[in-house]
């Protein structure tokens, strides 16, 4: 799965429920309703919209979709084109969030058609963004590229810098899928520059992560290190532990790839502390092994031995025979290298004792 993160924008403002917000449409459907019928439909639509918004906030997408569809039906009966268009956009977003990408495309197309009928360029731009993201998930990258490029062009026409930033980030994700990493880097860089101008730290962090991952995939390790370090400097308290762990993992690997083993050791130590706080024992074992390798590459065999001992102790505590054998083999290699034959015998005795032998 692509670790990059797309950015989506939503319109979810609920009408105030007054009759005046609807009867401006002047459609024959509206005129066929008496005032009481119209008022009832207005209240039903407003209530369903609010329920949908609440369900979506709680992550109950199926319930949200059902509520939004009811509101959409009410607005169709009222002949309110504007609120129909808004709800089509919202339904496209809800289906996308629920990973129902075919339905997201279906509602996205309807939203695009409605936006064009209303001659609303902002709504058209948003619909194109939704379609681009949905087509990307369906692996239809040609259509994704077409929609997202059009979304970017409209954002520039509108002078909407936030929409331009979002479109550039999402365009870069499509370019990566099309194996155009250099273009993806350019798009991410342009998106990042706008995020920094807007002082939007949350989106800046998201784009920095995407850009760092792209540099990493291109083996441009110094550039990746710069992005990841900026990301960590923005405040680890805003990032999930799993995300921090992946960033530290990439940072340590990138530092090793440029031969900066001491710097890599610092990031690996942070990763080890994070794994222990999170009680991620498999992650702890892997990080201990990487620390051992890293210190061996620096010629610091005593420190490498320390981390390999901790890995063996963890394997015995977990009662993981396979991990214990791996740890023992690594200890054997380093003990032979150091001439510490008696020490390795003690490790063997420790393993035998833990197995009740």
N, C-alpha and C positions, 0 to 999 in steps of 0.2 A: 504493500500500500504506500502511496506517495505520502511522505511525512510532511510535505508542505501543506499550508493551511490557506484555504480560500477565504475571502471576505465577502459577506453578503449584506445587503442593506434591505431593510424592511419598511413598509408603510403599514402601520397598524393603529392609526388613530381612529377612535370610535366616534361616529356622528353623535351630536348632542341629543338626538331623539325628537327634535321638534319637526313639525310638519313642514316648516319653511325650508328645511335643508333638502327636501325631496321634490317638492312640487314645481321647482324651477325647470324641470325637464320638459314639461309641456307635451309629453307623449300622449297618444290616444289611449293607452292603457291606463295612465294616471287619470285622465279625464273621465274614463268609464267608471271610476270608483267614486262612491260618495265620500264625504269628508270623514265619517266615522270609520269606514272600511280602510281608508288611507291611514288614519291615525293608528288603528290597530296594527296594520302592517309595519308602520314606522316603529312602534314600540317593540314588536316581535323581532324585527331586524336588529334594532339596537341591542336588545337583550341577548340575542344569539351571538352577535359580534363580541359583546363583552365576555360572554361565557367562553367563546372560542379563544379570546386573548388570554383569559385566565388559565384555561387548559394548556395552551401552548407554553405559557410561562412555567407551568409545572412539568412540562415535558410529556404531556398526555396528548400526543399529536393526533391520534385517531379520533378522540373526542373533540379536539379542536377543529379538525377538518369537518366533522359532522355538523358542528355548530356554525362554522363559516358557510358551509353549503346551504344550511337553512337560511342564513342571512342573505346569501346570494339569491336564493329563490324568492325571498320577500322583495328584494330590490328589483328583481326581474318583473314581478307582478306590479310593482309601482312604476316601472319604466324609468328607474333612476340610473342612467348610464354611468355617471361619475362613480357612484358607490359600487356599482357592478364591477367597474374596471379596477377599483381599489381592492375589492375582495378577490378578484381573479389573481392579482399580484400576491396577495396574502396566502391564498390557497397554493399557489406555485411554491412559495417559500415553505409552507407547512409540509407539503409533500416532499420537498427537497430535504428538509430537516428530518423527515421520517424515512429517508433513503428510498423513497418511491420515485425514482427518477423519470420513469415513463410518464407517470401522472404529472410530475412537475413540468415536464416538457409540454404535455397536453394543456395544462392550465397556463403555462407560460406563453404558448402560442395564442391562446384566447386573450390573455392580458395584452399581448403585443397588438393584436388586432383592435382591441377596445381602445388602447392608447392612441393608435393611429386615427381611429374614427373620431376621437375627442380632440385630435391634433395637439396632444400633450407630449411634448418632447421629453420632459423629465420622466414621465411614466413609461414612455417608449424606451428610454435609456435603461431604466430599471428592469423592464421586462427582458431586454436583450442580455443584461447581466445574468439574470436567472436562467435564461435559456443556455447561455454559454457554459455556465457551471454544470447544468444538468446534462448537456450533451457531452461534456468532458467525462462525467461519471459513467456515461453510456459508451464511452470510448469512440464516439463519433467526433474525432478531433477536427475534421474539416469544418463541420457545422459549428462546433464550439469556437473555433478561430474566427469564423465569419461573424458570429453573433457578438463575441467579445470585442473584436476590432470595431464593429459598428457602435457598440456601447461606448468604447473609448472616444471615438470620433464625436458622438453626441455630447459626451461629458465635456469635451473641449469646446464644442460649439456653445454649450450652455454656460461655460465658465465655472462649472461646478468642480472645484479642486478636490473635494472629498470623493466624489464619484469618479473622477479621473484617477485618483490614487487607487481606489478599489479595482477599477477596470485594469489598470496596469499590473497590479499584483496577480489578479486572476488570469490575465493574458499570459503572464510569465509561466504560470503553472501549465497552461496549454502548450506553450512553446517547449517546455521541458518534455512533455509527453510526445511532441513531434520531433524530439531529438534535435532541438535547436537551442542548446544550452547557452550559447553566447548571446543570442537574442533575449533569452530568459533573464540573463544577468542584467542586460541593459534595461529591460522592463522593470525588474526589481529595483534597480538603482534609481530609476526615475520615480517609482512609487515611494521609495524610502525618502527621497529628497522632499517630496510633497508632504509626507507624514511629519518630517522634521520641521518644515515651514509652518505646518498647522499646529505643531506642538502636541500632537496626538500620541502620547507615549505608549498606549496600549497597542495601537496599530503599528507604530514604529517597531515595537518588540516583535510583533508577528511577522512583519516584513523582513526584519533583520534575521530572524530564524530561517525564513524561507531562502533568503539570499545566502546565508552561511551554508545551508544544506546544498545549495546549487554549486557554490565554490568547492565544497568538499567533494561532491560527485565529479567535479572536473579536475580533482587533484591540485587545485589552487589553494594549498594549505595555509599560506600566510594570510591570504584574504579571508579564508574561512575562520582562522583564529581571530582576526580583527573583529569580524561580525559577532562571533560567539562571546568574545570578551566584552564587547559593547553591550551585548544582551544581558550578561551577568551583572555588569556594572549598573544597569538600570534598576536592579532590585530583585533579588531572588524571591522575596516574599510574595511577589505578584505571579510567580510561575509555579506550576504544579511540580511535586517532587520527581515524577516520572520524566517531565520535560527537562528539568535541571540535570537529571541523571544522564539523559541522552546528550545534552549539550556538553557536559563534562567528559563524557565518553568520546565524543567527536573531538573535543579540544585536546585531550591527552593523546589521541591517535594522531591528530594533525601535528602536534608538537614533536612526537616521535618521528614522524615522516620528514620533518625538517631538521632532525638531529638535535632538538632541544630537549634532551631527556630530563634535565633538572626541572624544567618548567612542566613537563609532562607528569613528573612525580608529584608536583603540587596539586595538579588537577585530579590525579588518581587518588591522592590522599583525601581530597574533598569528596570524591565519589565513594570512597570506602566509608567515610563518616555518614554520608547520606544513606547508603545501603544498610548500615547498622541501625540508624535511627528508624528507618522504615521496616526493619526486620526482614529485609530482602536477603535471605541467606544464600541463594544461588548467585545473586548479583555480588554479594560480599565475596564468595569464593572466586568468582571470575576476576574481580578487581584485585584480590590478593595475588592471584596468578600473574596478572599484568604488572603489578608492582614488583613482583619477583623478577620478571623478565626485564623490566625497565632498569632496575638496579644492577642486574647482571651486565646489561649493555653499558652501564657507567663504570663497570669494574668494581662496584661496591658489593662484594659477595657476602659480607657479613649482614648487611641490611637485607639483601635478597633472601638470605637464609632465614632471617627473622619472619619475613612475610610468608615464606613457604611453610615454616613451622605453624604459623597461625592457620594456614589453609588446611594442614593436616589435622590440627586440633578441631577445627570447625567440621571437617568431614567425620571425625570420630564422634563429635557431639550430635551430629545429624544422623549418625549410624548409617552413613552412605558408603557402602563398601567400594563401589566403583570410584567415587571421588577420592576415597582414602588411598586406593591403589595409584591413582594418577598423582596425588600429592607425594606419595612415597617415592615414585619413580623420579619426580623432579628433585626431591631431596637427595636421592641417591646420586643423581648427576652432579649436583653442586657440592656434595660432600666429597665425591671422588676428585672433583676439580680442586677442592681446597685441601685434600689429603686428610679429611676428618672421618676416617673409617670407623673409629670407635663411636663417634656421634651418630652415624647412620645405624649402627647396631642398636643404639638406644631407641631410635625411632622404630625399628623393627620390633623391639621388645614392647614398646608402647602399643603398637597395633595389635600384636598377639594378645597382650593383656586385655585390650578393649574387646577382643573377640572371645574372651574366656578361655584362651589356650594356655 
